[in-house]
Structure formats: structure tokens, C-alpha cells
Amino acid sequence: MTKKRTLNQSLPILGEVLRTFSPYLLQQKFLLIIASLAMVADVTLRILEPLPLKFVFDYVLDDNPLPNPVLAQLEPIWLLTVCAGAILVLTALRALAAYWSTVSLAIVGSRVMTKVRDRLYCHLQQLSLAYHTKARSGDLIVRISSDASRLQEILLTAALPLLISILTLLGTVGAMFWIDRDLTLLSLVTLPLFAFAANRLSLRIQESSLKQRKQEGLVAATAAESIAAIKLIQALSLENAFAQMFSRQNRASLSKSVETQRLSASLERTVDGVIALGMAIVLWYGSWLVLRDALTAGDVIVFLTYLRNAFKPVQNFAKYTGRLAKAAASGERILNILQQTPDIQDQPQALIASPFRGNIIFDNVSFAYESGQKLLDGINLTIKPGQLVALSGVSGSGKSTLISLLLRLYDPTAGRIMIDGQDIRNYTIASLRSQMSVVLQESLLFAASVKENIAYGIDHVSDAEIVAAARLANIDSFISSLPQGYDTILGERGATLSGGQRQRIAIARAAIRRTPILILDEPTTGLDRENEQAVIEALQRLAQQRTTFLVTHDLTLANQADVIIYLEKGQIVEQGSPQELMSSNGRYAQLYQLQNGYETVCN
């Protein structure tokens, strides 16, 4: 259920947002100074703008003697001309000041929001796999894009303009006191009514806005998931089902948006009513004072102008408080991500790993998720440099979890993993992972050229090195046949390539990194015989002189390893060379015979 807050209760969130991103604002000191000076000029000119009206009504139309002897010598027509010219000059100067203020703040806003998005994206990249497993990618995209944009409303299109409105209100009320104290006090009796209405409606605006943002996150998440799985959706004719689900969520988002807009409009219309009430009171009492010769007609005209000008900041205050209430919900969602602490972090005295030899030890390693279900239990394993180790077992036996621990995507709940005699938690994460190459079952390729995909993340790579890696991966001849060769742009996720072609480009990417440790996670799954054989040949060349982990269900492929580790329910039940496991006639040998017998029948 959405937690309700008044605007006052939202201020701590807004304050925390400003404190969090204040360093980015301070980097724009020069533009902020220009904007501040322009604001002061804008406010001052707003206060001076109505004064020529007093001269027109009191000394031109009413023919009262001017207090200034120099102006008293002017003919009424010339005095009227001076007053009209003064209004034009003051208005032009105020427009110029407002222009510089708006432009300066717009530049500051764009620069700050760019840095906020960069920080948010980098923080998401650092968050542990456990966080991303629970989060919905579409909702995270909404937070990076539209929620981050709403922070601009807090920092610039609401908070700073609100400051201008407050300064304008204070200056205008000061000028009203200068004209008549009693009339000013009478005109301010409507302020408590406004404060009550603004506070009550702002509460409902924030509540509605937070619901709207959450619903927009659901819409984006559904869209992202369905687009990512479009092949499966079309294959199973699920287009209508997903369209109906998206439509329901989209209509719910529309409903929340309309409710938020309705409440914002109600807040602004309430202020309009308060303004009308204040103007009516001042018009009646001010005119009565003129009839008693306590004020001049010019004083009342200028006072009414000041009063309307004073209510403009009040009206803006209603608009900006509504924006602040809506933006507070987005700010809370952004801070919620930034306040997440990665589960996997560098230790204070973490070492930059020297080049690994590849000696790896799993020392009584266990792992369980927060739910308490053990995925690995008491794993003891020693891998010598350069060995090819096959991890085999049925689905859910813990093979991929073992690899995730080696990569420090998770940390063991018990025991330790050592590389070259050092606990991997003592190394920096970057230096640890930089010495491991990974080829996954679903190799991720980017919407970039083939050359860029192979060399991704590696600086200063020559074309010759890229071609050598492609040849090792059995993919050079195919790449050369493409229209632009290595400069050919691939579709998103490599959708224009076959599974085998994607795998071999991923192998080339692993080859060019020249890391001492290689991880192959189901690299041949889903490939036809021809592509599978090409990939296996590439993997054999890639694994030479590297400590290699091969996760596979294909026991024929596993039999090419130096050591086979067979897991069941998170425990090692068999371990040894292919010859040893086959001669023992244990679980591995039985599964191997079953798998090969099935393949024989199929063939």
C-alpha cells in the first residue's frame, strides 16, 4: 500500500535528493551565479513595473500637483509619454533578465541530469546479481529515464523557481506595506485558506503520483519482457494475450495519470478562487479609503496590481508544490537504488591480482540464497594450472552456481575459493574478473560492428589481433564473406546471425582477452551438428594452456576433459578422469551410456 505523506513530510526526501546531487550543482557555479543575478534583477523589476501607473492616475488623469519640481514642469502629455516609456523599458529589462535566468538554469539542469543518469547507471552496473535477479528491467529503465528527468523538476523547474516566487512575494508585500499597512494586512487574511488547501491537495497529489510512477514501471517492464521474448511469443501465438495484458496495465497507468492531473488542476483552481476573494476585499476597502481621502486612486490601482502580482508567486507556489510532491515520488525511487549497497564489494585492503598461474582450490565451499535452500554443500576441489575441468550433472545440481562463485557474482556462505594460494575475496573484483574469459550458452552480442564485438572492452587492439582471434574461433571466413567484412554492423543481440556464428564470435572475444582462466557455460547447447563441431574445434584451441571450466550436459564433450566433476544436489558425488569415471560404472557412466544410447536411437 502506498504510504501517504504531506508536503512537509516530503521535504526530508527533497532535502536528501538535493544533498545527494549538490556536488553536481556546485560544479555549475558560474551559470548559477548568472542565474541568481538575473533572478534578483527580475524580482526588482517586477516590483518597479507598476509604479508608473500611480503617476498616470494621480498626476495625469487626476491633475494633482507633482511632488518633484522637475517633473512638475512637464506637460501632462509628456508625463504620460515618460510613464508609458518607463513601462516599456522596465518590461523589456525584466524579459531580458528572465531570459538569462531561464537559459542558465536550463543548461545547468541538462548537465546535472546527465551526471545523475551516469551515476545511476554506473551504480546499477555495480549492484550484485542478487539485486538484478529480483528487480524488473523495465522498471529500472523507467527510473533511469523518466524518474531521473523528474529530478530536474526538483532541482530546477520547481525548487529554484519557487525561490524566485518567494523573493517576489516578499518584495511585493514590502511594497504593499509601503503604500498602506492596514490594507496589506487585510489582503493577507486569505493566506491561511490557501495554506490549508495546498497542504491537503499536495498530499493527495503525491500519493497519486507515486502510484502512477509504479504503474508506469509495470508498463515498461511488461513491454521490455515481451520485446525480449518476441520470438517465443510469436511462435506460440501469444500476441493477443500479451497485448491484452499490456493494454490493461497501460489503461491503469492512464487512470492514475488522469487522477494526478485532476488533483493538480484542482489545486491551481483553488488558488484562483483565493485570488478573486483577496482582490474583491482590497477593491472594496481601498475604494472606501479613497472616498475618505486616505489614499489616492493611483495608490489603489498600484496596490491592486501588487496584490495580483503577489498572488502570482502564491499561484506558482501551488504549481511548484504540486510538482515537488510528484517529483518527490521519483526522487524516492532514484534514492532507493542509490542507497542499495552491493553485496559483493572490494575489501578495504583488496589487492590488485598479479597474472594468475591458474591453480584453483575450492575449500569446503557452501552456498545458499537468503531463503536458506543450499545450492552447494561442502565442495572441496583442487584444479591444477592448465587443466580442463568438466562440470557435469542434471539441471539444478549446482554447476552454474560454482562458476558464479568463482567469478564472485556471489560469495560463499561458508568456506573459501583460492587462486594461486590467495582467497579471491582478497583481490579487487576488477582485477579478478579481468583474468577470466567467459563463453555463455546465450552469447550476448551488441548492435555494433563485428570488429567492435570481438574487441569489446579491450583497448589498443590491432586488426591483426582481431583476425587472429577470429581464425582461432573458426569464424574468419564467414566474417570475410559479409558485405563490409569485419566492419559489418550486427543486429541487436546478434539477431542476424545463427547460434553457431554468435558462439564463435563470442569465442573470438574470449580468445583476444588472453586470460589464464576460461569458463565455458553450455557453449554447444542448441547447436546443430555442423556448428557444434566447429565450435568444439575452436574451444579446444582456445582452452590450450588455460585453466578451463567446462559446464555441460553433453557427456561426450565432457569426456574430452582432464578431470570430470559430477554433481548432484549441490555435492560432488564423483570426481576423476574420464577413464576413471567410466570404469567405475557409477552415476556418470550410467548417464553417459543412457545419453549415448538415446543418441544412437535418434540417429
Residue pairs with C-beta under 8 A, 6 or more apart in sequence:
2 207
2 210
2 211
2 214
4 203
4 207
5 203
5 206
5 207
5 328
6 199
6 202
6 203
7 198
7 199
7 202
7 203
7 206
7 321
7 324
7 325
8 199
10 202
10 206
10 324
10 325
10 328
13 328
13 331
13 332
13 335
14 154
14 159
14 324
14 327
14 328
14 331
16 331
16 335
17 151
17 154
17 155
17 331
17 334
17 335
18 25
18 154
18 155
18 159
20 335
20 338
21 112
21 115
21 116
21 151
21 155
24 111
24 112
24 115
24 116
25 32
25 108
25 112
25 155
27 111
28 107
28 108
28 111
28 112
31 104
31 105
31 107
31 108
32 104
32 108
34 100
34 104
35 100
35 101
35 104
35 105
35 108
35 160
38 97
38 98
38 100
38 101
38 104
39 97
39 101
39 163
39 164
39 167
40 167
41 93
41 94
41 97
42 94
42 97
42 98
42 101
42 164
43 164
43 167
43 168
43 171
44 171
45 90
45 93
45 94
45 97
46 94
46 168
46 171
46 172
46 309
47 168
47 171
47 172
47 175
48 90
49 87
49 90
49 91
49 94
50 302
50 305
50 306
50 309
51 86
51 302
52 83
52 84
52 86
52 87
52 90
53 83
53 298
53 301
53 302
53 305
54 296
54 298
54 299
54 301
54 302
55 66
55 79
55 83
55 298
56 80
56 83
56 298
57 296
57 297
57 298
57 301
58 64
58 296
58 297
58 298
58 299
59 65
59 66
59 71
59 76
59 79
59 298
60 76
60 79
60 80
60 83
62 296
62 297
62 298
63 76
64 296
65 72
66 72
66 74
66 79
71 79
74 82
101 164
105 156
105 157
105 160
106 156
108 156
109 152
109 155
109 156
109 157
112 152
112 155
112 156
113 148
113 149
113 151
113 152
116 148
116 151
116 334
117 144
117 148
119 338
120 143
120 144
120 148
120 334
120 337
120 338
121 144
123 337
123 338
123 340
124 132
124 140
124 144
124 337
126 342
127 337
127 340
127 342
128 342
128 343
128 344
128 409
128 410
129 404
129 409
129 410
130 343
130 369
130 370
130 410
131 340
131 342
131 343
136 217
136 218
136 221
136 224
136 225
137 221
137 224
137 225
138 217
138 218
138 219
138 220
138 221
138 222
138 223
138 224
138 225
139 217
139 218
139 220
139 221
140 337
141 220
141 224
142 213
142 216
142 217
142 220
143 217
143 333
143 334
143 337
146 216
146 330
147 213
147 330
147 333
147 334
148 330
148 334
150 326
150 327
150 330
150 331
151 327
151 330
151 331
151 334
153 323
153 324
153 326
153 327
154 323
154 324
154 327
154 328
154 331
157 323
158 320
158 323
158 324
158 327
159 320
159 324
161 316
161 320
162 316
162 317
162 320
162 321
162 324
164 313
165 312
165 313
165 314
165 316
165 317
165 320
166 313
166 317
168 309
168 310
168 312
168 313
169 310
169 313
169 314
169 317
172 306
172 309
172 310
172 313
173 184
173 188
173 310
175 306
176 183
176 184
176 187
176 303
176 306
176 307
176 310
177 184
179 295
179 299
179 302
179 303
179 306
180 286
180 289
180 294
180 295
180 299
180 303
183 282
183 285
183 286
183 289
183 295
183 303
186 281
186 282
186 285
187 278
187 281
187 282
187 307
187 310
189 281
190 274
190 277
190 278
190 281
191 314
193 274
193 277
194 270
194 271
194 274
194 314
194 318
197 267
197 270
197 271
197 274
198 267
198 270
198 271
198 317
198 318
198 321
201 263
201 266
201 267
201 270
201 322
202 267
202 321
202 322
202 324
202 325
203 325
204 263
205 260
205 263
205 264
205 267
205 322
205 325
205 326
206 325
206 326
206 328
206 329
208 256
208 259
208 260
208 263
209 260
209 325
209 326
209 329
210 329
210 332
211 256
212 253
212 256
212 257
212 259
212 260
213 329
213 330
213 333
215 249
215 252
215 253
215 256
216 253
218 249
218 252
218 253
219 246
219 249
219 250
219 253
222 242
222 245
222 246
222 249
223 246
226 233
226 242
226 246
232 238
233 239
233 242
260 326
263 322
264 319
264 322
264 326
267 318
267 319
267 321
267 322
268 315
268 318
268 319
268 322
270 318
271 311
271 314
271 315
271 318
272 315
274 311
274 314
275 308
275 311
275 314
275 315
278 307
278 311
279 304
279 307
279 308
282 300
282 303
282 304
282 307
283 300
283 304
286 295
286 299
286 300
286 303
286 304
287 300
289 295
289 300
290 296
290 297
290 299
290 300
295 303
343 410
343 411
344 408
344 409
344 410
344 411
344 429
345 429
346 428
346 429
347 425
347 426
349 426
350 426
350 427
350 428
350 429
351 422
351 426
351 427
351 428
351 431
352 427
352 428
352 431
353 419
353 422
353 427
353 428
353 431
353 432
353 435
354 420
355 435
355 516
356 419
356 420
356 435
356 516
356 517
356 547
357 385
357 420
357 516
358 383
358 384
358 385
358 386
358 419
358 420
358 516
358 517
358 546
358 547
359 383
359 384
359 385
359 419
359 420
359 421
359 547
360 381
360 382
360 383
360 406
360 417
360 418
360 419
360 517
360 547
361 381
361 382
361 383
361 417
361 418
361 419
362 379
362 380
362 381
362 382
362 402
362 415
362 417
363 380
363 415
363 416
363 417
363 418
364 378
364 379
364 380
364 414
364 415
364 416
365 376
365 378
365 379
365 380
365 405
365 412
365 414
365 415
365 416
365 417
366 374
366 376
366 377
366 378
366 379
366 412
366 413
366 414
366 415
366 570
367 374
367 375
367 376
367 401
367 405
367 410
367 412
367 413
367 414
367 570
368 374
368 375
368 413
369 375
374 570
375 398
375 401
375 570
376 398
376 401
376 402
376 405
376 412
376 570
376 571
377 569
377 570
377 571
378 415
378 571
379 398
379 402
379 415
379 570
379 571
379 572
380 572
381 565
381 572
381 575
383 389
383 547
383 563
384 547
385 516
385 547
386 545
386 546
386 547
387 547
387 548
387 562
387 563
388 543
388 548
388 550
388 560
388 561
388 562
388 563
389 547
389 548
389 549
389 550
389 561
389 562
389 563
389 564
389 565
390 550
390 551
390 552
390 557
390 558
390 559
390 560
390 561
390 563
390 564
390 565
391 399
391 402
391 403
391 549
391 550
391 551
391 552
391 565
391 567
392 399
392 552
392 553
392 555
392 558
392 564
392 565
392 566
392 567
392 588
393 399
393 566
393 567
393 568
394 568
395 553
397 567
397 568
397 569
397 570
398 567
398 569
398 570
398 571
399 551
399 567
400 521
400 551
401 410
401 570
402 549
402 567
403 519
403 521
403 549
403 551
404 410
405 411
405 412
405 417
406 417
406 424
406 436
406 517
406 519
406 549
407 432
407 433
407 436
407 438
407 519
408 424
408 425
408 429
408 432
408 433
411 425
416 423
416 424
416 425
417 423
417 424
418 424
419 427
419 432
419 517
424 432
434 515
435 515
435 516
435 517
436 515
436 517
436 518
436 519
437 509
437 510
437 511
437 513
437 515
437 517
437 518
437 519
438 510
438 519
438 520
438 521
439 503
439 506
439 507
439 510
439 518
439 519
439 520
439 521
439 523
439 539
440 506
440 521
440 522
440 523
441 521
441 522
441 523
441 525
441 526
443 494
443 502
443 503
443 505
443 506
444 493
444 494
444 506
445 453
445 490
445 493
445 494
445 497
445 502
445 505
445 506
446 452
446 453
446 456
446 490
446 492
446 493
447 489
447 490
447 491
447 492
447 493
448 456
448 489
448 490
449 484
449 486
449 487
449 488
449 489
449 490
450 479
450 482
450 485
450 486
450 487
450 488
450 490
450 505
451 463
451 466
451 486
451 487
453 490
453 494
453 505
453 509
454 466
454 469
454 470
454 486
454 505
454 508
454 509
454 512
455 461
455 465
455 466
455 509
455 512
456 509
458 512
458 513
461 512
463 486
465 512
466 486
466 508
466 512
467 476
467 486
469 508
469 509
469 511
469 512
470 476
470 479
470 486
470 505
470 508
472 507
472 508
472 511
472 538
472 541
472 542
473 504
473 505
473 507
473 508
473 511
473 538
473 542
474 504
474 534
474 535
474 537
474 538
475 501
475 504
475 505
475 507
475 508
475 538
478 501
478 504
479 485
479 486
479 488
480 486
482 488
490 496
490 497
494 501
494 502
494 505
497 505
498 531
499 526
499 527
499 531
500 527
500 528
500 530
500 531
500 532
500 534
500 535
501 531
503 523
503 524
503 527
503 531
503 535
504 534
504 535
504 538
507 523
507 535
507 538
507 539
507 542
510 518
510 542
511 542
515 546
516 546
516 547
517 546
517 547
517 548
517 549
518 542
518 543
518 546
518 547
518 548
518 549
519 548
519 549
519 551
520 539
520 543
520 548
520 549
520 550
520 551
520 552
521 551
522 551
522 552
522 553
523 535
523 539
523 550
523 552
524 532
524 535
524 536
524 552
524 554
524 557
525 552
525 553
525 554
527 535
536 557
539 550
540 560
543 550
550 557
550 558
550 561
552 558
554 595
555 588
555 591
555 592
555 595
555 596
556 592
556 595
556 596
558 564
558 578
559 578
559 582
559 592
560 578
561 578
562 577
563 575
563 576
563 577
564 574
564 575
564 576
564 577
564 578
564 581
564 588
565 572
565 574
565 575
566 572
566 573
566 574
566 575
566 581
566 586
566 587
566 588
567 573
568 587
573 586
573 587
574 581
574 584
574 586
574 587
574 588
576 584
581 588
581 589
582 588
582 589
582 592
583 589
